[in-house]
Amino acid sequence: MLSALIKPLARRLRQAWPGVRLVVRADSGFCRPRALRRFDAWGIDSIIGLAKNPTLQWQVALAEQALAEPYQDCGTKQRLIGEFPYAARSWERERRVIARLEHGPQGPNPRFIVTSLPGDCTELYERLYCTRGEAENRIKEAQLDLFGRRASAHRFAANQLRLLLAAFAYTLIIHLRRRALQGTELARACAATIRIKLLKIGAAVVRNTRRVRLLLASSHPLKHVFLSAAHALAP
């Protein structure tokens, strides 16, 4: 399924930018032999999680033992990143596998990825593959914190509008954090925290013939942050 989604995207991207380099980054649930073969055929690089199996664990058994001994001596979590060639039975050739090994209070904790990319294995694992999780966190913010997964309408266009509104709300929250919350206790807050602690305020609406006034709760615990943000966004 992953390769079926990637092919039309790759075609459209290369139509716009013929020399673009494409890299697929995914977790182990998408590591399928057919997908790896197709990425090779399409000239697309990949860095994908690889599920543990007895052969992989045998490959790193000595390294894990080498980490266990210093952990037992000092009690500090031990970590090692290395690489080796590996071919599953369903693969047509050997591929580059990067192993991240840790030994801590819970014992050994190996992680594996398979990649077609060149370069230092530590850089590839920490700066490229692990940042996949941070991207997923941002998607979850829009889905869970700003109701982006509400797609219960009967019409596709209505569900699309809901998703667009959630994306728009996420964009506003991020710009609010960047432009108005720097130096405050919400400078690194997630979308849900900003929405609930800063923006979800009880208020009274008072109207007359000339104006509408919003009387915000004076007991707001982050009143000083709200005032600072309002001044930062004022024209």
C-alpha positions in Angstrom: 0.0 0.0 0.0 2.9 2.4 0.8 4.5 2.0 -2.6 1.1 2.5 -4.3 0.8 5.9 -2.5 4.4 6.9 -3.2 4.4 6.3 -7.0 1.9 9.0 -8.0 3.4 11.5 -5.5 6.9 10.8 -6.8 5.6 11.4 -10.4 4.0 14.7 -9.6 7.0 15.9 -7.5 9.4 15.1 -10.3 7.2 16.8 -12.9 7.6 20.0 -10.9 11.3 19.5 -9.8 13.0 17.0 -12.2 16.2 16.8 -10.1 14.6 16.4 -6.7 15.9 13.6 -4.4 13.1 11.7 -2.8 13.5 9.8 0.5 10.8 7.6 2.1 10.9 7.5 5.9 8.6 5.1 7.7 8.3 2.7 10.6 8.6 -1.1 10.5 5.0 -1.6 9.7 5.8 -0.4 6.1 8.9 -2.5 5.6 7.8 -4.8 2.8 10.0 -6.6 0.2 7.9 -5.4 -2.7 8.1 -1.8 -1.4 11.9 -1.9 -1.1 12.2 -3.3 -4.6 9.9 -0.7 -6.1 11.8 2.1 -4.4 15.0 0.8 -5.9 13.4 0.7 -9.4 12.0 4.2 -9.1 15.2 5.7 -7.8 13.8 6.6 -4.4 15.9 6.3 -1.3 14.4 4.9 1.9 15.1 4.7 5.6 12.5 2.3 7.2 12.2 0.6 10.5 12.9 -3.1 10.6 11.2 -5.5 13.0 13.3 -7.6 15.3 13.9 -11.2 14.5 16.2 -14.0 15.8 18.7 -13.4 13.0 19.0 -9.7 13.7 19.3 -10.3 17.4 22.0 -12.9 16.8 23.9 -10.3 14.7 24.1 -7.9 17.7 24.4 -10.4 20.5 28.1 -9.8 21.2 27.6 -6.0 21.1 24.7 -6.2 23.5 26.8 -8.3 25.9 29.5 -5.6 25.7 27.0 -3.0 26.7 25.6 -5.1 29.6 28.9 -5.4 31.4 29.6 -1.6 31.8 25.9 -1.1 32.8 26.2 -3.6 35.6 29.4 -1.8 36.8 28.2 1.8 36.7 24.4 1.6 36.5 24.3 4.1 33.6 22.4 3.4 30.4 24.7 2.2 27.7 24.2 3.0 24.0 25.8 2.0 20.7 24.9 2.6 17.0 26.4 0.4 14.3 25.7 -1.2 11.0 26.0 -4.5 9.1 24.8 -6.0 5.8 21.7 -8.1 6.0 19.2 -9.9 3.7 15.9 -11.4 4.8 14.8 -14.5 3.0 12.3 -12.5 1.0 14.8 -9.9 -0.1 16.6 -10.3 -3.4 19.9 -8.9 -2.1 21.7 -7.7 1.0 20.9 -4.2 2.3 22.4 -1.8 4.8 20.9 -2.3 8.3 21.6 0.2 11.1 21.3 -1.1 14.7 20.7 1.1 17.7 21.5 -0.8 20.9 20.7 0.3 24.4 21.1 -1.5 27.8 19.3 0.0 30.8 17.2 -0.9 33.8 14.8 -2.9 31.5 17.6 -4.8 29.9 18.6 -4.8 26.2 16.5 -2.6 23.9 17.6 -3.0 20.2 16.1 -1.1 17.3 16.8 -1.7 13.6 16.4 0.2 10.4 17.1 -0.6 6.8 18.3 2.2 4.4 19.6 2.8 1.0 21.2 6.1 2.1 24.9 6.7 2.4 26.5 8.5 5.3 27.3 8.1 9.0 25.0 5.6 10.7 24.6 7.6 13.8 23.6 10.7 11.8 21.2 8.8 9.8 19.5 7.2 12.8 19.4 10.2 15.2 19.0 13.1 12.8 16.9 11.6 10.0 15.0 8.5 11.2 14.2 9.5 14.8 12.8 12.9 13.7 10.0 10.8 12.1 8.5 10.6 15.6 8.5 14.4 16.0 6.7 14.7 12.7 4.1 12.3 13.9 3.7 14.3 17.1 2.8 17.4 15.0 0.2 15.3 13.1 -1.3 14.1 16.4 -1.6 17.7 17.6 -3.8 18.6 14.6 -5.8 15.3 14.9 -6.3 15.0 18.7 -5.8 18.5 20.1 -7.6 20.4 17.3 -10.2 17.9 16.3 -8.7 17.1 12.9 -10.0 13.5 13.0 -13.6 14.4 13.1 -14.7 13.1 9.7 -18.2 11.7 10.5 -20.1 13.8 7.9 -21.7 11.9 5.0 -20.2 14.0 2.3 -16.5 14.0 1.4 -16.4 17.8 0.9 -17.8 18.4 4.4 -15.1 16.1 5.9 -12.4 17.8 3.8 -13.6 21.2 5.2 -13.3 19.9 8.7 -9.8 18.8 8.1 -8.9 22.1 6.5 -10.3 24.0 9.5 -8.2 21.9 11.9 -5.1 22.6 9.8 -5.9 26.3 9.8 -6.3 26.2 13.6 -3.0 24.4 13.9 -1.3 27.0 11.8 -2.7 29.8 13.9 -1.6 28.1 17.1 1.9 27.7 15.9 2.2 31.3 14.7 0.8 32.4 18.1 3.5 30.4 19.9 6.3 31.7 17.7 5.3 35.3 17.6 3.7 36.0 20.9 4.7 33.3 23.5 8.5 33.5 23.3 10.0 34.0 26.7 6.8 32.8 28.5 6.0 29.5 30.2 4.1 28.5 27.1 7.0 29.0 24.7 7.3 25.3 24.1 3.7 24.2 24.9 1.8 21.9 22.6 -1.4 23.0 20.8 -3.7 21.4 23.4 -2.0 23.2 26.3 -2.2 26.6 24.5 -5.8 26.1 23.7 -6.9 24.9 27.1 -4.7 27.0 29.4 -4.5 30.3 27.4 -7.4 30.6 25.1 -10.2 28.7 26.8 -11.3 31.5 29.1 -14.7 32.2 30.7 -16.1 35.5 29.5 -19.2 37.7 29.7 -20.4 39.4 26.5 -21.9 42.8 26.9 -23.5 44.5 23.9 -25.0 47.9 23.3 -25.8 49.9 20.2 -22.2 51.0 19.6 -20.0 48.2 20.7 -19.5 44.6 21.9 -17.4 44.1 25.0 -15.8 40.8 26.2 -15.2 40.8 29.9 -12.6 38.1 30.6 -12.3 36.3 33.9 -10.0 38.3 36.2 -8.9 35.1 38.0 -7.3 33.6 34.8 -4.1 32.0 36.2 -2.2 32.9 33.0 -3.5 36.4 32.7 0.0 37.9 32.4 0.8 35.6 29.5 -2.5 36.5 27.8 -1.8 40.2 28.1 1.8 39.8 26.9 0.6 37.8 23.8 -2.1 40.4 23.1 0.4 43.2 23.2 2.8 41.2 20.9 0.1 40.7 18.3 -1.3 44.2 18.5 -0.8 46.2 15.2 
